[in-house]
Amino acid sequence: MLPHTAEEKQYVEEYFLGQSPKDTITFLQKVYSENIIGHRHDVWDVHASDGRWWVITNPTNLYSQTQFPNMDYAVTFHMGLCIRIPRTEQQKETDFNIRAFADTLNQIGQLGDALRQSENVSDYQSVGVRCREALLSFVGAAQDVAEWVEKDAPKRADFRAWTEILCNVMLGGSDQKERRHLLKTLMLECWTFSNWLTHAKKSAWHDAEAAQGLVESTIGTAISTIIRHVRMVPDACPKCSSPHLYPEGGVRTDAPDVLWERPVYDDCGWAGTPVVVRELDPEEVQVITREGGEDTGECIVPDIPLYKLDRPNDSED
């Protein structure tokens, strides 16, 4: 048995009883833990009035020990559900890498340094120039992560035109009217104020501070909106309307150096479309750590066809 907290045990108990409210738990213990690329999966052996079950976490699911008499077999199956990504001949153009905004975020970091060193009008103008450059860097990076228009695209540095396009595509529809208006207004006003500060002859330190703060906040909001759009993250679960979605990461066997991610919601089993997040660093690839369990060295040959997974109280249906 592996050590565990009272909270971990309570979570497993509540999960099992939530899946099988008519049954009772007679015994449970954590027997194994495996860490795959930073994602920990714990295995619990649950003895209940309707039989024995494996409960495996992150995301949590249960497996009948009648169907999965071997724990390694259950873990392998669970990993397959977590990591398996539908294969395509090539990555779609919507594949997204957050590192596309690395230069923009670096420029925003330098903005704060420039502001702290500002002492006169020329320094404040320099902050304005840096704000403009960060905004242009953002719209340029945004153009690289997705195809926003099919034809007649504006010039790459046409900030106002790209602001219209990005906001209209990301936040389209009448139900997004207020969000679209907010982001569009923030971006356009940031651009206008940064341009003014670049040429202002009577600006003050608080003007530079306002520009830096507005640009940092607005670009952060815009990048977050782009991430949700490109990763196809809805505001709520399409299946049960819960807003409590979380990202699930994984890799493909044919591309082990690429991290994919999709939005999921455990309670109803909904999962979104997976997209590329980033390339894994060499030390992250195939990094697996294990705790507990025994390595018998034997091959696992399932003798029960898995047409469907058993669930608690299936016999009552």
Buried (B, 14 or more C-beta within 10 A) or exposed (E): EBEBEEEBBEBBBEBBBEBBEEBEBEEBBBBBBBBBBEBEBBBBBBBBEBBBBBBBBBBBBBBBBEBBBBBBBBBEBBBEEBBEBEEEEEEEEBBBBBEBBEBBBEBBEEBBEBBEEBEEBEBBBBBBBBBBBBBBBBBBBBBEBBEBEEEEBBEEEBBBBBBBBBBBBBBEEEEBEEBBEBBBEBBBEBBEBBBEBBEBEEBEBEBBBBBBEBBBEBBEBBBEBBBBBBBBBBEEBEEEEEEEBEEBBBBBEEBEEBBBBBBBBBBEEBBBEBBBBBBBEEEBBEEEEEEBBEEEEEEBEEEEEEEEBBEBEEEEE
